């Protein structure tokens, strides 16, 4: 049996502002943006050079309950972990594009890393594994 995690749904306030942030600010690729009934869209974004088929599904929040979860899907814990082959390249590029970092980069036994926030406040780890 072979399995892999294909997509993770990320609640967003607006499809277009989320696409702008992930594709322009973080440099992700827009994999697909397909209209669906009732004004919904199937929007997948993926980091450059990522595993084939692995992507974030940008899910526009519907209703007050979902909107209340935008930016805090994990109660303030780090939600997503993005590994890179060049930490300083990505950190410096994102810093120049206005990404909000929660701390200074640090060296851990397993990685060079930093915690950042996306446009909604979800916390991410950027890591270059050893």
C-alpha positions as CSV (number, residue, x, y, z in Angstrom):
1,X,0.0,0.0,0.0
2,X,1.3,3.5,-0.8
3,X,-0.3,6.6,0.6
4,X,0.6,10.2,0.8
5,X,-1.0,13.3,2.2
6,X,-2.1,15.3,-0.9
7,X,-3.7,18.5,0.3
8,X,-4.3,20.4,3.5
9,X,-7.3,22.7,3.6
10,X,-6.4,26.2,4.8
11,X,-9.3,28.5,5.7
12,X,-8.9,31.9,4.1
13,X,-10.9,35.1,4.1
14,X,-10.7,35.7,0.4
15,X,-9.4,33.5,-2.5
16,X,-7.7,36.3,-4.4
17,X,-5.9,37.9,-1.4
18,X,-4.7,34.4,-0.3
19,X,-3.5,33.6,-3.9
20,X,-1.6,36.9,-3.9
21,X,0.1,36.2,-0.6
22,X,1.1,32.6,-1.2
23,X,2.1,33.1,-4.8
24,X,3.6,36.6,-4.8
25,X,5.0,36.9,-1.3
26,X,6.0,33.3,-0.6
27,X,6.7,32.3,-4.2
28,X,4.3,29.3,-4.3
29,X,2.9,28.1,-7.6
30,X,-0.8,28.4,-8.4
31,X,-1.5,24.7,-9.3
32,X,-5.2,25.2,-10.1
33,X,-8.0,27.7,-9.7
34,X,-11.3,26.1,-10.8
35,X,-14.7,27.6,-10.3
36,X,-17.3,25.5,-8.5
37,X,-21.0,26.0,-7.8
38,X,-22.2,28.6,-5.3
39,X,-19.2,30.9,-5.8
40,X,-16.7,28.4,-4.5
41,X,-13.4,27.6,-6.1
42,X,-11.0,24.7,-6.0
43,X,-7.7,26.6,-5.4
44,X,-4.4,24.7,-4.9
45,X,-1.1,26.4,-4.3
46,X,2.2,24.6,-3.8
47,X,5.8,25.6,-2.8
48,X,8.3,25.5,-5.6
49,X,10.0,22.1,-6.0
50,X,7.5,20.4,-3.6
51,X,6.5,16.8,-3.7
52,X,4.2,16.2,-6.7
53,X,0.5,16.3,-5.7
54,X,1.2,18.0,-2.3
55,X,-0.5,21.3,-2.0
56,X,-2.5,23.7,0.1
57,X,-6.2,23.9,-0.7
58,X,-7.3,27.5,-0.1
59,X,-10.8,27.2,1.3
60,X,-12.7,30.5,1.6
61,X,-14.5,30.5,4.9
62,X,-18.2,30.4,4.8
63,X,-20.3,31.7,7.7
64,X,-19.4,33.1,11.1
65,X,-18.0,29.9,12.6
66,X,-15.5,29.3,9.8
67,X,-14.6,33.0,9.6
68,X,-13.7,32.9,13.4
69,X,-11.1,30.2,12.6
70,X,-9.3,32.0,9.8
71,X,-5.8,32.6,11.0
72,X,-6.1,30.4,14.1
73,X,-6.9,26.9,13.0
74,X,-4.6,25.4,15.7
75,X,-5.2,27.6,18.7
76,X,-2.0,29.5,18.3
77,X,0.4,26.6,17.7
78,X,2.5,26.3,14.6
79,X,0.2,24.9,11.9
80,X,2.4,24.2,8.9
81,X,6.1,23.2,8.5
82,X,7.8,24.2,5.3
83,X,11.3,22.8,4.6
84,X,13.7,24.5,2.2
85,X,17.1,23.7,0.7
86,X,18.3,27.2,1.4
87,X,17.0,28.8,4.6
88,X,18.8,32.2,4.3
89,X,17.7,32.7,0.7
90,X,14.1,32.2,1.6
91,X,14.3,34.1,4.9
92,X,15.9,37.1,3.3
93,X,13.5,37.2,0.3
94,X,10.5,36.9,2.5
95,X,11.8,39.5,4.9
96,X,12.2,41.9,2.0
97,X,8.6,41.1,0.9
98,X,7.2,42.0,4.4
99,X,6.6,38.5,5.8
100,X,6.1,38.8,9.6
101,X,8.5,36.7,11.6
102,X,7.7,35.9,15.3
103,X,11.3,35.5,16.3
104,X,14.9,35.7,15.0
105,X,16.2,32.7,13.1
106,X,17.8,30.1,15.3
107,X,19.9,27.0,15.1
108,X,18.5,23.8,16.6
109,X,20.0,20.3,16.6
110,X,17.8,19.3,13.7
111,X,17.5,22.5,11.6
112,X,18.0,26.2,11.0
113,X,14.5,27.6,11.6
114,X,12.2,30.5,12.2
115,X,8.5,30.9,13.0
116,X,6.5,33.2,10.8
117,X,2.9,34.3,10.3
118,X,1.0,34.1,7.1
119,X,-1.3,37.0,6.1
120,X,-4.0,35.7,8.4
121,X,-1.8,35.0,11.4
122,X,-1.4,31.2,11.0
123,X,2.0,30.3,12.4
124,X,4.5,28.4,10.2
125,X,7.9,27.0,10.7
126,X,10.5,27.6,7.9
127,X,13.2,24.9,8.3
128,X,16.3,23.8,6.6
129,X,16.9,20.3,8.0
130,X,20.3,19.1,8.8
